[in-house]
Amino acid sequence: MAELRLGRLPDRTPVKITIMVSPDLNQALSLYADAYRDAYGQSEPVQDLIPAMLATFLDGDRAFVQQRRKAASS
């Protein structure tokens, strides 16, 4: 079979992770949700913002991105 330009899609099944955060972090997340609403005119719950925040953080960490590429190529 010919190889398509688009590779096989990765598993996209959501995984639920439960965490506990400090009161200070909880307050900061709530304030961030307020800032998001002010910036974009749309309110989003903190639990919907956290995955995007984590993905942005991981994608922006150069050392981690290099390590992840290295691990994927081995």
LOLUM-295069 format. One line per field, with one value per residue: residue in one letter; x, y, z of N, C-alpha, C, O in turn; residue number from 1; chain. Coordinates in pm, whole numbers, padded with zeros to 5 digits, always signed. Each point is the difference from the previous one (the first is absolute). Last residue first. Layout:
type <- [a	...]
n_px <- [X	...]
n_py <- [Y	...]
n_pz <- [Z	...]
ca_px <- [X	...]
ca_py <- [Y	...]
ca_pz <- [Z	...]
c_px <- [X	...]
c_py <- [Y	...]
c_pz <- [Z	...]
o_px <- [X	...]
o_py <- [Y	...]
o_pz <- [Z	...]
seq <- [NUM	...]
mol <- [A	...]
***
This chain:
type <- [s	s	a	a	k	r	r	q	q	v	f	a	r	d	g	d	l	f	t	a	l	m	a	p	i	l	d	q	v	p	e	s	q	g	y	a	d	r	y	a	d	a	y	l	s	l	a	q	n	l	d	p	s	v	m	i	t	i	k	v	p	t	r	d	p	l	r	g	l	r	l	e	a	m]
n_px <- [+01438	-00176	-00324	+00271	+00213	-00311	-00105	+00345	-00005	-00349	+00093	+00279	-00235	-00498	-00436	-00458	-00290	-00428	-00544	-00417	-00336	-00492	-00523	-00367	-00366	-00551	-00538	-00186	-00197	-00511	-00252	-00297	+00135	+00057	+00618	+00371	-00191	-00019	+00446	+00155	-00193	+00234	+00440	-00041	-00042	+00454	+00288	-00137	+00184	+00503	+00095	-00105	+00271	-00028	+00001	-00324	-00017	-00210	-00126	-00047	-00212	+00135	+00095	+00526	+00169	+00157	+00278	+00118	+00144	+00171	-00120	+00054	-00164	+00067]
n_py <- [+00718	+00568	+00315	+00299	+00537	+00483	+00280	+00395	+00568	+00383	+00261	+00498	+00530	+00294	+00256	-00394	-00131	+00338	-00004	-00357	+00081	+00303	-00194	-00286	+00272	+00229	-00175	+00021	+00517	+00267	+00435	+00383	+00512	+00419	+00096	+00225	-00091	-00525	-00246	+00077	-00304	-00487	-00029	-00033	-00492	-00304	+00095	-00229	-00507	-00092	+00035	-00423	-00540	-00504	-00521	-00357	-00445	-00098	-00400	+00054	-00183	-00025	-00028	-00332	-00021	-00069	+00022	+00194	+00216	+00110	-00524	-00469	-00548	-00542]
n_pz <- [+01874	-00134	+00398	+00434	-00065	+00053	+00492	+00249	-00115	+00249	+00507	+00094	-00055	+00214	-00085	-00052	+00502	+00206	-00176	+00175	+00465	+00018	-00143	+00355	+00379	-00035	+00173	+00563	+00238	-00180	-00222	-00372	-00272	-00225	+00014	+00440	+00552	+00254	+00263	+00546	+00454	+00189	+00370	+00574	+00302	+00182	+00495	+00515	+00196	+00266	+00569	+00391	-00047	-00131	-00298	-00350	-00406	-00563	-00449	-00594	-00557	-00539	-00499	-00316	-00523	-00512	-00489	-00478	-00475	-00395	-00286	-00312	-00161	-00117]
ca_px <- [+00068	+00081	-00087	-00067	+00103	+00038	-00113	+00001	+00115	-00032	-00093	+00072	+00092	+00120	+00093	+00045	+00087	+00121	+00080	+00053	+00105	+00114	+00064	+00068	+00120	+00121	+00017	+00031	+00141	+00030	+00031	+00033	-00067	-00144	-00067	+00078	+00019	-00131	-00036	+00080	-00057	-00126	+00037	+00033	-00127	-00072	+00068	-00036	-00142	-00006	+00058	-00096	-00001	+00086	-00032	+00110	-00048	+00101	-00034	+00038	+00036	-00093	-00055	-00114	+00029	-00033	-00108	+00026	-00048	+00072	-00066	+00003	+00076	-00085]
ca_py <- [-00124	-00054	-00049	-00122	-00103	-00039	-00076	-00132	-00075	-00030	-00113	-00120	-00047	-00038	+00113	+00032	-00108	-00005	+00116	-00027	-00101	+00062	+00087	-00081	-00068	+00074	-00004	-00138	-00030	-00051	-00143	-00062	-00129	+00021	-00061	+00008	+00140	+00056	-00060	+00071	+00134	-00018	-00019	+00132	+00072	-00057	+00047	+00140	+00004	-00037	+00109	+00109	+00086	+00116	+00096	+00056	+00079	+00008	+00085	-00068	+00081	-00029	+00126	-00025	-00057	+00090	-00052	-00124	+00010	+00115	+00129	+00078	+00124	+00118]
ca_pz <- [+00041	-00109	-00108	+00045	+00012	-00136	-00054	+00063	-00054	-00140	-00001	+00044	-00104	+00074	+00009	-00135	-00046	+00082	-00038	-00134	+00012	+00068	-00097	-00102	+00050	-00032	-00145	-00040	+00025	+00134	-00004	+00127	+00016	+00005	-00115	-00125	-00035	-00035	-00128	-00099	-00012	-00072	-00140	-00053	-00010	-00114	-00121	-00018	-00037	-00141	-00079	-00010	+00119	-00010	+00104	+00078	+00113	+00104	+00113	+00124	+00116	+00108	+00049	+00089	+00132	+00110	+00084	+00074	+00137	+00056	-00016	+00123	-00008	+00000]
c_px <- [-00092	+00073	+00081	-00086	-00063	+00101	+00028	-00112	+00004	+00113	-00035	-00091	+00073	+00099	+00128	+00103	+00056	+00097	+00133	+00089	+00064	+00116	+00123	+00073	+00066	+00128	+00126	+00013	+00035	+00147	+00031	+00023	+00049	-00081	-00151	-00081	+00069	+00013	-00133	-00031	+00073	-00070	-00126	+00039	+00022	-00132	-00069	+00063	-00046	-00145	-00007	+00053	-00107	-00010	+00099	-00055	+00121	-00055	+00110	-00031	+00031	+00041	-00103	-00047	-00128	+00031	-00022	-00121	+00022	-00038	+00085	-00061	-00007	+00089]
c_py <- [-00118	-00128	-00064	-00059	-00135	-00113	-00045	-00087	-00141	-00081	-00040	-00122	-00128	-00065	-00031	+00113	+00028	-00106	+00002	+00114	-00030	-00099	+00068	+00085	-00088	-00077	+00074	-00016	-00141	-00039	-00047	-00149	-00065	-00127	+00015	-00044	+00015	+00145	+00057	-00051	+00081	+00134	-00018	-00009	+00141	+00070	-00053	+00056	+00143	+00002	-00029	+00116	+00108	+00082	+00115	+00088	+00048	+00090	-00010	+00096	-00087	+00082	-00022	+00133	-00025	-00066	+00096	-00042	-00134	+00020	+00110	+00138	+00075	+00124]
c_pz <- [+00001	+00039	-00113	-00111	+00037	+00001	-00143	-00056	+00056	-00064	-00143	-00006	+00039	-00097	+00073	+00000	-00139	-00052	+00076	-00046	-00135	+00011	+00060	-00105	-00107	+00035	-00044	-00150	-00050	+00010	+00141	-00020	+00129	+00013	+00000	-00121	-00135	-00044	-00049	-00140	-00107	-00018	-00086	-00148	-00058	-00023	-00125	-00127	-00025	-00049	-00149	-00084	-00016	+00129	-00015	+00111	+00079	+00110	+00105	+00115	+00122	+00123	+00109	+00058	+00077	+00134	+00117	+00081	+00068	+00148	+00062	-00027	+00132	+00000]
o_px <- [+00043	+00054	-00048	-00008	+00035	-00009	-00033	+00020	+00024	-00026	-00008	+00043	+00014	-00014	+00090	+00080	+00118	+00118	+00105	+00106	+00123	+00115	+00101	+00111	+00121	+00101	+00056	+00063	+00106	+00063	+00069	-00081	+00120	-00120	-00067	+00012	-00032	-00062	-00015	-00006	-00062	-00060	-00009	-00031	-00077	-00040	-00015	-00065	-00072	-00027	-00033	-00076	-00041	-00097	+00118	-00116	+00087	-00045	+00040	+00046	-00060	+00112	-00081	+00079	-00107	-00021	+00096	-00100	-00051	+00085	+00080	+00041	-00103	+00102]
o_py <- [-00111	-00069	-00091	-00122	-00103	-00094	-00113	-00119	-00096	-00096	-00119	-00107	-00092	-00118	+00083	+00011	-00027	+00028	+00029	-00024	-00012	+00037	+00017	-00034	+00010	+00013	-00029	-00095	-00019	-00039	+00070	-00068	-00012	-00001	-00039	+00060	+00091	+00041	+00037	+00078	+00069	+00026	+00054	+00090	+00046	+00024	+00073	+00073	+00026	+00044	+00088	+00063	+00031	-00011	-00023	+00044	-00080	+00111	-00110	+00114	-00106	-00013	+00088	+00073	+00049	-00121	+00045	+00071	-00103	+00030	-00025	+00069	+00001	+00003]
o_pz <- [+00033	-00086	-00067	-00014	-00056	-00078	-00037	-00023	-00074	-00071	-00031	-00042	-00081	-00034	+00003	-00093	-00026	-00019	-00057	-00058	-00010	-00025	-00068	-00041	-00016	-00068	-00106	-00047	-00059	-00098	+00074	-00062	+00023	-00025	-00095	-00107	-00077	-00098	-00116	-00095	-00081	-00105	-00110	-00078	-00084	-00114	-00098	-00075	-00096	-00112	-00079	-00074	-00112	+00075	-00025	-00003	+00036	-00027	+00040	-00001	+00019	+00047	+00028	+00060	-00036	+00017	+00063	+00008	-00043	+00083	+00090	-00093	+00068	+00069]
seq <- [74	73	72	71	70	69	68	67	66	65	64	63	62	61	60	59	58	57	56	55	54	53	52	51	50	49	48	47	46	45	44	43	42	41	40	39	38	37	36	35	34	33	32	31	30	29	28	27	26	25	24	23	22	21	20	19	18	17	16	15	14	13	12	11	10	9	8	7	6	5	4	3	2	1]
mol <- [A	A	A	A	A	A	A	A	A	A	A	A	A	A	A	A	A	A	A	A	A	A	A	A	A	A	A	A	A	A	A	A	A	A	A	A	A	A	A	A	A	A	A	A	A	A	A	A	A	A	A	A	A	A	A	A	A	A	A	A	A	A	A	A	A	A	A	A	A	A	A	A	A	A]
***
